[in-house]
Amino acid sequence: MTFHVGLSGAGCRAATLQFVASLPSHITFTPTYEYYYVEKNPLAYEITNEPVEVFKGDDVEIPNRPGLGFELNEERLRKYIA
């Protein structure tokens, strides 16, 4: 099973990581997280204080901060509010 985040913003990416992490380890498939196009969507990386996705080789770390694991930077977000 592959979770596609594509052009998604930070919230969708963080929620997907938390969902993948919640799956039991004994399931018969290997959940994977497909990561594309982050550079094309500033809402994926510009509006948070720290990156949602931190990679170590081919693996992505699951954020361990409260909530979805990221802190929104409201000042940076303002320029995208219409």
MDAnalysis code that builds the backbone (N, CA, C; Angstrom):
import MDAnalysis as mda
import numpy as np

u = mda.Universe.empty(246, n_residues=82, atom_resindex=np.repeat(np.arange(82), 3), trajectory=True)
u.add_TopologyAttr("name", ["N", "CA", "C"] * 82)
u.add_TopologyAttr("resid", np.arange(1, 83))
u.add_TopologyAttr("resname", ["MET", "THR", "PHE", "HIS", "VAL", "GLY", "LEU", "SER", "GLY", "ALA", "GLY", "CYS", "ARG", "ALA", "ALA", "THR", "LEU", "GLN", "PHE", "VAL", "ALA", "SER", "LEU", "PRO", "SER", "HIS", "ILE", "THR", "PHE", "THR", "PRO", "THR", "TYR", "GLU", "TYR", "TYR", "TYR", "VAL", "GLU", "LYS", "ASN", "PRO", "LEU", "ALA", "TYR", "GLU", "ILE", "THR", "ASN", "GLU", "PRO", "VAL", "GLU", "VAL", "PHE", "LYS", "GLY", "ASP", "ASP", "VAL", "GLU", "ILE", "PRO", "ASN", "ARG", "PRO", "GLY", "LEU", "GLY", "PHE", "GLU", "LEU", "ASN", "GLU", "GLU", "ARG", "LEU", "ARG", "LYS", "TYR", "ILE", "ALA"])
u.atoms.positions = np.array([
    [0.854, -1.164, 0.000],
    [0.000, 0.000, 0.000],
    [0.895, 1.219, 0.000],
    [0.584, 2.169, -0.850],
    [1.372, 3.386, -0.935],
    [0.484, 4.591, -0.669],
    [0.900, 5.436, 0.221],
    [0.183, 6.662, 0.530],
    [0.800, 7.784, -0.294],
    [0.023, 8.361, -1.177],
    [0.502, 9.416, -2.068],
    [0.159, 10.768, -1.479],
    [1.148, 11.615, -1.306],
    [0.883, 12.952, -0.816],
    [1.048, 13.996, -1.912],
    [1.719, 13.630, -2.988],
    [1.807, 14.488, -4.167],
    [2.046, 15.949, -3.857],
    [1.128, 16.782, -4.303],
    [1.252, 18.230, -4.115],
    [0.613, 18.713, -2.817],
    [0.355, 17.819, -1.897],
    [-0.324, 18.165, -0.648],
    [0.470, 19.152, 0.198],
    [-0.264, 19.854, 1.049],
    [0.362, 20.775, 1.979],
    [0.854, 20.072, 3.230],
    [1.372, 20.861, 4.158],
    [1.993, 20.323, 5.369],
    [1.023, 19.511, 6.220],
    [-0.206, 19.967, 6.357],
    [-1.177, 19.268, 7.205],
    [-1.494, 17.876, 6.693],
    [-1.716, 17.754, 5.397],
    [-2.007, 16.445, 4.799],
    [-0.802, 15.516, 4.928],
    [0.373, 16.051, 4.705],
    [1.589, 15.243, 4.814],
    [1.771, 14.748, 6.248],
    [1.583, 15.636, 7.220],
    [1.750, 15.261, 8.628],
    [0.709, 14.225, 9.044],
    [-0.536, 14.419, 8.620],
    [-1.595, 13.464, 8.975],
    [-1.318, 12.098, 8.358],
    [-0.818, 12.083, 7.138],
    [-0.499, 10.816, 6.472],
    [0.614, 10.090, 7.215],
    [1.642, 10.815, 7.623],
    [2.731, 10.180, 8.383],
    [2.219, 9.581, 9.687],
    [1.344, 10.299, 10.380],
    [0.807, 9.789, 11.643],
    [-0.058, 8.552, 11.405],
    [-0.834, 8.548, 10.321],
    [-1.666, 7.393, 10.005],
    [-0.800, 6.174, 9.695],
    [0.214, 6.349, 8.859],
    [1.104, 5.239, 8.518],
    [1.750, 4.690, 9.791],
    [2.155, 5.574, 10.692],
    [2.802, 5.136, 11.936],
    [1.843, 4.381, 12.849],
    [0.546, 4.625, 12.710],
    [-0.422, 3.964, 13.581],
    [-0.776, 2.552, 13.134],
    [-0.375, 2.171, 11.934],
    [-0.710, 0.840, 11.423],
    [0.072, -0.226, 12.173],
    [-0.544, -1.360, 12.447],
    [0.162, -2.424, 13.172],
    [1.325, -2.978, 12.353],
    [2.347, -3.371, 13.044],
    [3.549, -3.851, 12.363],
    [3.387, -5.259, 11.801],
    [2.349, -5.974, 12.185],
    [2.182, -7.354, 11.740],
    [1.281, -7.480, 10.498],
    [0.911, -6.363, 9.907],
    [0.043, -6.432, 8.735],
    [0.769, -7.084, 7.570],
    [0.018, -7.564, 6.609],
    [0.608, -8.355, 5.529],
    [1.128, -7.521, 4.371],
    [1.080, -6.221, 4.469],
    [1.641, -5.368, 3.435],
    [2.585, -4.376, 4.092],
    [3.436, -3.796, 3.319],
    [4.360, -2.803, 3.836],
    [3.870, -1.426, 3.422],
    [3.448, -0.608, 4.374],
    [3.011, 0.730, 3.983],
    [4.202, 1.574, 3.545],
    [4.057, 2.268, 2.464],
    [5.102, 3.171, 1.996],
    [4.521, 4.561, 1.823],
    [5.375, 5.516, 1.860],
    [4.998, 6.924, 1.788],
    [5.661, 7.492, 0.548],
    [4.866, 7.845, -0.439],
    [5.413, 8.344, -1.703],
    [5.493, 9.862, -1.654],
    [6.662, 10.374, -1.820],
    [6.981, 11.779, -1.610],
    [7.364, 12.419, -2.936],
    [6.554, 13.337, -3.393],
    [6.855, 14.037, -4.650],
    [6.513, 15.516, -4.542],
    [7.114, 16.287, -5.345],
    [6.718, 17.663, -5.647],
    [6.739, 18.641, -4.488],
    [7.449, 18.386, -3.427],
    [7.436, 19.330, -2.307],
    [7.931, 20.702, -2.754],
    [8.880, 20.754, -3.670],
    [9.423, 22.038, -4.097],
    [8.420, 22.848, -4.911],
    [7.361, 22.207, -5.396],
    [6.366, 22.900, -6.211],
    [5.196, 23.420, -5.386],
    [5.138, 23.093, -4.117],
    [4.044, 23.541, -3.275],
    [4.593, 24.196, -2.016],
    [4.631, 25.519, -1.956],
    [5.174, 26.185, -0.768],
    [4.372, 25.897, 0.498],
    [3.112, 25.483, 0.357],
    [2.314, 25.149, 1.537],
    [2.762, 23.838, 2.169],
    [3.658, 23.146, 1.508],
    [4.208, 21.911, 2.064],
    [5.420, 22.179, 2.948],
    [6.088, 23.303, 2.718],
    [7.330, 23.515, 3.470],
    [7.538, 24.937, 3.973],
    [6.864, 25.927, 3.427],
    [7.111, 27.311, 3.843],
    [6.329, 27.719, 5.088],
    [5.247, 27.046, 5.391],
    [4.350, 27.539, 6.448],
    [4.578, 26.876, 7.805],
    [5.595, 26.047, 7.918],
    [5.894, 25.399, 9.193],
    [7.229, 25.913, 9.729],
    [7.385, 25.831, 11.040],
    [8.642, 26.273, 11.642],
    [9.774, 25.299, 11.373],
    [9.451, 24.029, 11.284],
    [10.428, 22.980, 10.975],
    [9.823, 22.106, 9.891],
    [10.640, 21.424, 9.110],
    [10.087, 20.556, 8.068],
    [9.204, 19.452, 8.659],
    [8.119, 19.143, 7.969],
    [7.255, 18.032, 8.378],
    [7.979, 16.716, 8.115],
    [8.642, 16.642, 6.981],
    [9.316, 15.405, 6.588],
    [10.820, 15.531, 6.789],
    [11.364, 14.632, 7.565],
    [12.804, 14.555, 7.783],
    [13.210, 13.156, 7.358],
    [14.066, 13.088, 6.343],
    [14.464, 11.801, 5.785],
    [15.817, 11.357, 6.318],
    [15.915, 10.068, 6.529],
    [17.182, 9.406, 6.844],
    [17.321, 8.299, 5.821],
    [18.080, 8.566, 4.782],
    [18.170, 7.607, 3.676],
    [16.832, 7.522, 2.975],
    [16.308, 6.329, 2.842],
    [15.009, 6.117, 2.203],
    [13.841, 6.171, 3.181],
    [14.118, 6.373, 4.453],
    [13.067, 6.382, 5.472],
    [12.737, 7.805, 5.888],
    [11.496, 8.009, 6.254],
    [11.074, 9.305, 6.786],
    [10.769, 9.120, 8.267],
    [11.240, 10.072, 9.074],
    [10.987, 10.006, 10.507],
    [9.543, 10.417, 10.783],
    [8.934, 9.792, 11.756],
    [7.592, 10.167, 12.187],
    [7.746, 11.278, 13.227],
    [7.142, 12.445, 12.989],
    [7.265, 13.526, 13.975],
    [6.741, 13.081, 15.340],
    [7.448, 13.455, 16.391],
    [7.025, 13.056, 17.735],
    [6.596, 14.250, 18.580],
    [6.368, 15.368, 17.922],
    [5.864, 16.544, 18.625],
    [4.350, 16.417, 18.802],
    [3.730, 17.222, 19.654],
    [2.280, 17.116, 19.897],
    [1.435, 17.300, 18.635],
    [0.230, 16.789, 18.684],
    [-0.703, 16.920, 17.567],
    [-0.217, 16.162, 16.347],
    [-0.270, 16.804, 15.198],
    [0.212, 16.171, 13.970],
    [1.733, 16.224, 13.848],
    [2.385, 16.899, 14.768],
    [3.844, 16.884, 14.796],
    [4.511, 18.066, 14.123],
    [3.748, 19.124, 13.851],
    [4.381, 20.313, 13.288],
    [3.742, 21.562, 13.888],
    [4.481, 22.646, 13.826],
    [3.981, 23.924, 14.323],
    [3.828, 24.866, 13.137],
    [2.629, 25.375, 12.955],
    [2.319, 26.280, 11.873],
    [2.929, 27.645, 12.157],
    [3.509, 28.253, 11.142],
    [4.046, 29.601, 11.266],
    [3.020, 30.545, 10.645],
    [2.214, 31.175, 11.491],
    [1.106, 32.001, 11.013],
    [1.574, 33.205, 10.204],
    [2.716, 33.740, 10.532],
    [3.228, 34.896, 9.787],
    [3.529, 34.505, 8.333],
    [4.166, 33.366, 8.135],
    [4.459, 32.906, 6.774],
    [3.188, 32.523, 6.021],
    [2.207, 31.997, 6.748],
    [0.949, 31.582, 6.136],
    [0.151, 32.770, 5.610],
    [0.266, 33.936, 6.266],
    [-0.524, 35.101, 5.892],
    [-0.414, 35.458, 4.408],
    [0.747, 35.298, 3.810],
    [0.885, 35.700, 2.408],
    [0.089, 34.810, 1.451],
    [-0.432, 33.687, 1.942],
    [-1.216, 32.794, 1.089],
    [-2.720, 32.929, 1.333],
    [-3.103, 33.749, 2.287],
    [-4.517, 33.926, 2.595],
    [-5.104, 34.964, 1.652],
    [-6.185, 34.573, 0.994],
    [-6.827, 35.497, 0.036],
    [-8.056, 36.107, 0.667],
])
